[in-house]
Each structure stands twice: as structure tokens, then as C-alpha cells.
Amino acid sequence: MYRSILVPLDGSVFSEHALPLALNIARRANAALQLVHVHTAAIPLYDANGLPGLDNHMDADAQEHEHAYLTDLAQRLAATWNVTVTTTLLDGEESVDELLRQHAAASGADLIVMTTHGRSGVLRMCLGSVADKLVRWASMPVLLVRPQMEAPERFDLNREQDVTQIMISLDGSAMAEHSLAPAMALGSVMQAEYTVLQAITPVVANDATDELVKEQDGHALAQWQDDTRAYLEQVAERLRAQGAVVQTSVVIGPAAESILAYARQHPVDLIALTTHGRTGLPRILVGS
């Protein structure tokens, strides 16, 4: 059960798109909501020698504005949603993601909910982005929300975002199954149903032109599918024993593309998966 949910904000409309889902989870779980903003130093001034120096007045004004933004937002959210909302303005020498990770751990956050991108609106899930680093290294689950790109408006206080269908993507490894508990925790709060899915990617030899080779490959693929279905059913039975409504699916093709294709073709609200699977390597890179 969630006790505290942390939402990193950068003051932009894009970052606020994480709030409807975070608030709904917090209200259903009777959890507190932490609004956190990381202050970054104002643009430095340069002295006569060309050396940078911080404009203290500008920096103080920026911090005052950021504090007022968080306070005003927290008051409006608490009044509308009947949720306990706290605010924190972080400042320090560490990077933004490091400050957020430290604060999340120190404050006892059970879940981080944030958008995949903020101020610029540019979709950035690449090495070096705050979202990517938190997904890699945060000690608690991270729920990423992709904001709507077309003409985003200021956060609607009355808007709700539900999660009724959760797809859990596995690859047959114990590493990948680490996503099951967080997915079940969220699903129990949201009263969601589940699809447990695995994508299998056949390796086709370049010279596989002989009919016998093709037939053998076909038999091997069919056996692979049967074994995968049996594995997924075992996982599903474990979840059903906890009272969950679960279906299974095996898809064929490259993992990421197949997972996304299934999500687009079915009423999937959220995809749950670990940051790494079979190899154990923490890889959230282009192509993984």
C-alpha cells in the first residue's frame, strides 16, 4: 500500500500532466502527495575578467517564485481532492536526478510519478534525462506519464486519470518478474485487470531457404510458443490466487515493437516492466 507519492515538477504544463494519475492513486490509497521542484541557479553574470558569478538577487527571486508556485498548487490540489499535499524546494550541488533520488529515499516515498519530459516538451527518454536516470537508479518504482503534446493546457483540477487495464511484460526471467509486485500494488489500488505478455523473437538464419530447415524452424517456434504460454499461465495463476483478473498473451516479433503494437490494439492503460531482464544489465537505451 502506498503511503507517500512523489511528483517531480519543473513549473511547466508538461510536468503537471503527471498530477491527475498521481492524485487518483493518492486519494484511493489514502496516501500523501509530495510536490517537489529542484531549484537550479539563475543564469550567472560575468565580471570584468570574464569569470562567472551568481546573481544572488535574481537567484533569490527565482526561488521565491518557485516556492510560491508549489504552495499555490498544493493548496488548490488539497482543497479539491481531499488529499494531503506537501511541497519541497530542493537545492544543492548534486544533479537534479540525484537530489530527487536522495529526497525520495529520505522522505519515504513509495512511488515516483512523473512525466517523460517537462519544460521543453521534447520527448527525452535518452541517456542523461532526469526521467531516464530515475528509472535506472531510483530505489522505488517509477511511473512515467507521457504528456499530451497538442496544445497542452494548465492542469484541470477536476480531471481524473484511471488505470483499469495493466499489461505486464515479461521475458521468462526472474529479473523481469520483479515488476509483478509493483504492478499488483498499483492494480489493487486502481481495481485494474491484467494482461501478462511475453514477446518472442525468432532468429532466422540467413540461408534458411531449404524447406526442411523452414519446417524445423516452424516446429521449434510452435514449441517455443507453447512453452511460453505455459510459463505465462503459471505466472497468471499466482496472480489469480491473489484475487486478480488476469489474461495472458504471447506475441511474435521484436520485443519493444511488439509490446507497443499490442498496447495500441488493446485497451491498455499502463505497461509494467523492469528496467532490465534476462541479462541483468541495467539498460534503458535506444534499442533495448
WOBEL-V560446 format. One line per field, one symbol per residue. ss: DSSP state (~ for helix, > for strand, _ for the rest). burial: 1 if it has 16 or more other C-alpha atoms within 10 Angstrom, else 0. A space follows every 50 residues. Layout:
ss: ???
burial: ???
This chain:
ss: ___>>>>>>___~~~~__~~~~~~~~~~~__>>>>>>>______>>____ _>>__~~~~~~~~~~~~~~~~~~~~~~~~~~___>>>>>>_____~~~~~ ~~~~~~____>>>>>______________~~~~~~~~___>>>>>_____ ______________>>>>>>_____~~~~~~~~~~~~~~~__>>>>>>>> __________~~~~~~~~~~~~~~~~~~~~~~~~~~~~~~_____>>>>> >>__~~~~~~~~~~~____>>>________________
burial: 01011111111011111111111111101111111111101100000000 00000000100110011001100100110000111111000000011111 10110000111111111100100010000111111101111111101000 00001000000010111111110011111101110111111111111111 00000000000000001000100010011001101100100001011111 10001001100110000101111111100000010000
